[in-house]
């Protein structure tokens, strides 16, 4: 059995959890070994990705994407749904099973945020991702209707 072990956890969590509460949750798992004669050590932290850009700038960024959920009764959601309805498009709410930039805008900066997409979630960011032209056309109408309703 090797002495060291490295595990990287990618998890989804509800709104309200923070980097600190997630690290605390995982760190508490060490309690399961506390009664052992030689309990293993546990170093739990948010991974920091480091990279250099094409122009030589260096970045070190915590890999943490805050969960977010905009309430259905919020003005931005009700306006978007009204715009879609007025355009004769399906007006429904759902949640994504993947990460979006809303983690920054809504999750960390509390900016009211919605997501609207025209593709199928199961095909997003895959090698064979595609959008049917009919959905592309309907999507442009939907985006226009949402913007019009918000303005």
Order of alpha helices (4+ residues) and beta strands (2+ residues): alpha-beta-beta-alpha-alpha
